[in-house]
Amino acid sequence: MGPLASCLSHYVLLTMAGSQTQYSDFHLAGDYLLGGLFSLHTETKSSPHLSYSAVPTCQAYKLKKASYSHLRAMRFAVEQINNSSTLLPGVSLGYEMVDVCYLTNFIHPILYFLANKHSVVQLHNNYTHYQPRVLAVIGPDSSQAVVIAAQVLSLFLVPQISYTATTNELSDRKRFPTAFQTISSMEQQIVAMQLLLKEFRWNWINILYSDDDYGRQNLKLLRARATEICVALQEVIPVPQSSQMLSLELQGKIKSVVRKVIHSTAKVVIVLSLELILPFFFQEAVRQNVTDLVWIATEAWATEPALYNITDLWRLGTILGVAVKEFSIPGLDDFRVSLAEGANEQASDQTTCNQECDQCLRAAQDAEHSMRAQGERTDFSVYSSVYIVAHALHRLLGCNTTGCHKRMVYPWQLVPEVKRVNFSLLNERINFRERGTIPNSFEIIQWKWDQPNNPFQKIASYSRNKKLLFTIQNISWHTPNNTVPISVCSQQCEYGQRRKPVTVSSCCFECIDCEEGTFLNNNDLYNCQPCPADQWSNARSQKCYPRLLKYLEWQEGIAVVLLLFSVLGLVATVVISVIFAIHLHTPVVKSAGGRMCFLMLASLIIGFINVPVYMGIPTEFKCMCRQIVYTLCFTVCISCLTVRSFQIISIFKMAARLPKAYSYWMKYNGQYIFITVILALKVTIVVTNVIIHPSIPVPLVLEDDPSTVELQCNKSFKLSLLMNNSLDTFLSILCFYFSYIGKELPKNYNEAKYITLCMTCYAVSEIAIFLAMSVYRGMLVTICDVIGVVINLLGISIGYFGPKCYLIFFHPERNTAAYFQSVIQSYTMRQD
């Protein structure tokens, strides 16, 4: 394998000296000087001082084409400043430039520029009055070289301005107090890449990084920030350390990396590398027939013409890159051409390369076409770097429109002025933030293979508010129908599907449908969240919807029938009350209970009025009425029936056997005492029940239809009903027992069959309700409950009072005292 290239990078250094220093070699008019060399031969002499002999020669070297572009931008800026009558009036700048051959030669220029006019770097404890050869250094363009240079220059407090190195290390102001950058940091470059990946929804990528500080730092930042990106392949591209020749071992490693890229399932490759090693890498990728990938370049090689000109490179796919924003510098193109044309006419016997010698720029004429293709991206960084030093010197010398205060200037005096620069250059604000970098913007470019005159076309700009603003919509993709390439480990799940990881990587997963009653929250793509209790969802849902609320509606058939019967029962009860009031003193009414009947009838009327609370949406008031009103009314009725049955038995059987007990019963109105005690006991049970089982509507989810919810008046409806009916059940049994004992009493006093009918209705309704609660839940239980209420009320109203009304209207002859006396006498004779 042949040499990669000699002198692939250059070291641009800006030197400035005071008027007391003599620079007879440069023959410049003025007080201050910039200087530069492209080649350097050195030898070290033994001396008590650190001496450095540097004899620059004026020869044409094969430099990187970008170096010529930077050199011209620097010379152009110097000439503009020298021709300006406002920035540094009466002061002329010179320059010296040195080629560092990428990494192998950057120590020599540092020592050369730190040396005094005797080529000696003196060692002192205090360099306040030390006068090196230069006042400021611009460059180099390699991040690794910049950091090493900054470590030395910071000791001498020499301001250093880097124009292409994006390393974040220079942001450490404690380590590098004199280092500044006219380009955005690595972090901003990584953010731009992250936004690019997000824009096209690429989350499955290959990362290739060079085995140097630049590659490792960019990799660390990318892995730290791109949390939503998964890495299919991460490989290092080896970089030669001590030679510009690629060894067979390194060539084999690069070939292995290319093979891994071919076998990777990711279609996007991010290359975090300087341009040094990439020619061989891409040539090997072309040789192994790598095709149809998307390559994302860092700013280090995003606009590198040497890579663009590699044969058949277009076959690799689409190449996008993060590049420094392109600025148009008026007059720079004409300056380039005129400079290139004059380069061939310069003498070759000079010993330095500056304003006096252009021989080292002879190759610029051949590079003119490539420089134009590359654009003026980093040129502006170089151009602004020179102006930064000039503005700092302007403040330091107290310049005005008439001139500058000429005096001895030391490098350390320039550092605080560089920090404070704040000026406008070509409509761009130039100032340093706290971290020592200029907030310059990046942009996204695409390599266009059909436009050799403009191969690096801008497709989007990266604004300072961290957004990508696309300038063109039709990007050329190497895909059928020019569709955006897809680079994902797993396709996005459809709506309502959760991700089930299949590997350690979060980007590789299976899609599982969310079950009924769950939904997928966009904040958690890996777990289906359960719906709230009052909501439901179908399978594969992204949200829940309110459950369908079911209740006994007014317009339902069963509700209409029940309301009709309750109204009829209410009317019948009211009519019975009127009839009993009219015939209050008749034997039939007295035998039915007399005034006690009105207590029963009032309870029945309230019970019928309470029936509508079972219809419509259950509320806390309706549930309270359901739990309290009917059960109290029914207890009053059944306690009256019980005490009435007991009284009849007492009259015919107990009065003769226990006359004293009977007299006390009659004297103290035992029937009313009994009813009061029973009612007080019932109220206690009801209040206790309400406390234990509050009458609050609760949703009841049906197992056979989870999308539907029915409102139930309390959670423990069955226990609540048992507590309320316990006393009623006891009274009904007691009442039935008394009526059975009195079955042989006179016909007019024999209530057995009527009470049996009422108790049978009650028993059947209660059994039906408990059976329904055991088998069903929800609205069917409510329907059974209200049916039982209506039946029980009708059973007492019609079953007990109905026959009495029948006798009053249709057999008035039986509603006389004489008839009742004859019946009693007949019963007495039978007993005797």
Secondary structure, 3 states (H helix, E strand, C coil): CCECCCCCCCEEECCCCCCCCCCCCCCCCCCCCCECCCCCEEECCCCCCEECEEECCCCCCCCCHHHHHHHHHHHHHHHHHHHCCCCCCCCCCCEEEECCCCCCCCHHHHHHHHCCCCCEECCCCCCCCCCCCCCCEECCCCHHHHHHHHHHHHHCCCCEEECCCCCHHHHCCCCCCCEEECCCCHHHHHHHHHHHHHHCCCCEEEEEEECCHHHHHHHHHHHHHCCCCEEEEEEEECCCCCCCECCHHHHHHHHHHHHHHHHCCCCEEEEECCCCCHHHHHHHHHHCCCCCEEEEECCCCCCCHHHHCCCCHHHHEEEEEEEECCCCCCCHHHHHHHHHHHHCCCCCCCCCCCCCCCHHHCCHHHHHHHHHHHCCHHHHHHHHHHHHHHHHHHHHCCCCCCCCCCCCCCHHHHHHHHHCCEEEECCEEEECCCCCECCCCEEEEEECCCCCCCCEEEEEEECCCCCEEECCCCCCCCCHHHCCCCCCCCCCCCCCEEEEECCCCCCCEEEEECCCCEEECCCCCCCEEECCCCEECCCCCCCCEECEEECCCCCCHHHHHHHHHHHHHHHHHHHHHHHHHHCCCCHHHHHHCCCHHHHHHHHHHHHHHHHHHHCCCCCHHHHHHHHHHHHHHHHHHHHHHHHHHHHHHHHHHHHHHCHHHHHHHHHCCHHHHHHHHHHHHHHHHHHHHHHHCCCCCEEEECCCCCCEEEEECCCCHHHHHHHHHHHHHHHHHHHHHHHHHHHHCCHHHCCHHHHHHHHHHHHHHHHHHHHHHHHCCCHHHHHHHHHHHHHHHHHHHHHCHHHHHHHHHHCHHHCCHHHHHHHHHHHHHHHC
